Amino acid sequence: MEHATSVIRKVETWQGQSMSAAAPGGTNSPTLKTLSCYENGAARLLAYAAVADEWLDTITSEKIAGYARRRQDAGMKVATVSREPQVLR
């Protein structure tokens, strides 16, 4: 099983490759919006040690719930907090 950090780094690499091949359309391109969402989620998850320092098969719903509580306590909206862990799916 892969470590969470390595998977997130793969997403960042994929993002860089996809950005150079993105279709014209500027920042409104669905591809660029998707990449931006993954980039943000990856950065937020890497900042949370309980998730970033784990192997993927050891990231439990309790750890994600702790992440969500921390983000909501910081004033983030539920919808934002729910989207960020999507990079792990």
Secondary structure, 3 states (H helix, E strand, C coil): CCEHHHHHHHHHHHHHHHHHHCCCCHHHCHHHHHHHHHHHHHHHHHCCHHHHCCEHHHCCHHHHHHHHHHHHHCCCCHHHHHHHHHHHC
